[in-house]
Amino acid sequence: MPDKWRVFTTRYIRRPQGILGELPPQFTPRRAVHPAQSIHNYGIGVLATRMSRVLLAHGYDIGFGFLHDGVKPGRASLVWCAIEEHRATLARRLFDYMGGKTFKAADFSMRDSGEVRIGRFVSMEVAQEAIKAVPISKLVSTANWLGKTLKETAAC
């Protein structure tokens, strides 16, 4: 295990990220450079995919967001807005998962670029943890709240 993996520094920063590529890799959600970041990214991906399906089933245009802009073509901005309330729950669950597990070298792979990827078995476990952390009923509740809020806002 590389020494730099023994410590996890958050990707959170106290200033805007700016244009893509402006900041070092540890401050972007793409291309994880630490196993914990890779696990978190995968969990968020599972949550976003499930939220997309719920929003689409409700008939929403997922390209329209209010917290996340739709500047990037093809971005599912509404999905990222809708999962915000679930991020902390998911992160807590994933950190509990990581703290209670002893990982093996085979659980991760590192590319020449320094990007860390999770292995097949870890990805299955992370997906299960994400589903348990934020069950479909919570996602449906979020979509229902969102619809009600948008209707109230449109009526003003």
N, C-alpha and C positions, 0 to 999 in steps of 0.2 A: 504494500500500500504506500503510495507517495506520501511524504510528510505533510504536504499541503492539505491532504484529506483529513488529517487528524483534528483540524479546526474548521468549523463552518462559520464563515462571515456572511451575514445576510446580504441580499442584493438591494435592500432598501437604502435609499439615499434621500437627503433632505433638499434636493433641488430637482427641477424637471429634467427628464432624460434627454430632451432635445431630439435631434435627428438620429435616425438609426445608425449605429456604429460610432456615435460620438463618445460613448463611455466604454470602459473596459468590459470584458465578457461577464464578469461577476455581477454587473449591474444591469444586465438585460435578461429577459426571460428566455431568450433563445440560446441554444448551444450551452447547456449546463457544463460548468467546469468543476463541479463537486457532486458526489453521489446524492447528498441531501437535496441539492438543487434539481438534480435529474428526477428524483422521486417526486418532489413537489410539482415540477413541470408536468410529469405524467399524470399525477392525480388531478391537476387543474384541467388537463386535456380531457380526461374522462368526464369530469364535471361539466365542462363546456359542451361536449358532445351530447350528453344527456339533456342539458338545458336547451340546446338547439332543437332537439326533437320535441320537447315539451312546447316550446314557443311556436314552432312550425305547426304542431297539432292544434294549437289555439288560433292559428291563422295570422300570426304576426309576421311582419317583414323584419327579419333578423338583421338586415343591413342598416336599419334605423336605430341609432342609439342616442342617449341623452347625456350620459357621463362620458362615454367613449365615442369619439366622433367617427363619422363615416368617411373620413378623408382617404383612407387607404382602400383602394378598390377591392371588392370581394371580402372585406372584413365583416364579420358577424358582430357588429358593434352592440346590438341589443343583447346578445348572449353575454358578452363581457359585462354589460351593465347589470344584467339580471343575476349573475353569479356573485357579485360583490358581497352580498349579505351572507354568503355561504363560505367565503374564503377562509375566515378565521376558524370556523368549525372544521373545515377540511385540513387546514394547516396543523391544528392541534392534534387531530387524529393521526396525521402522518408523522408528526414528531413523536407521538406516543408509540407508533408502530416502529419507527427507527430506533427509539430508545430501548425497546423491548426485544430487539432482534440482534443476533450476531450474524453479520454478513460474511460471505466468503468472497474470495477474489473472483470467482466465476460469476458472481452476481452482477458484476459491472464490467464494462469494457471501456477502454479509453482509446480514442482515435488519435492519429498523428497530430491533429489540430489542437488536442487537449480536451476535446469534447467528451463528456462522460455519458454513457448510455447504460440504462438498466437492462438486466437480462430478462429472459422469458418468465422465469418463475417469480422474480420480484415484481415484474409488471402485472402478473395475474394477482399477486397479493395486494399490490397498490390499488388496482382496480376494485378489488373487493372492499378494501378499506374506504375508498372514495364513495362507493355505493352505500356502505353502512353509515358513513359520516353524514351524508346528505341523501336520504331516501327520496324516491320519486315523489312521494306525497309532499315533501318540502318544496320540490321544484314546481309542482303543480300549484301549490299555494302561492309561490312567488309569481308565477304567470298570472294567476287570478288577481292578485293584488295589483300587478302591473296594468292589467286590462282595466280594472276599476279606476285606478289613478289616472290613466290616460284618458278615459272617458270623462272623468271629472274635470280634468285640465282642458279638454276640448270644449266643454260646455261653458267655460268661463269667458 
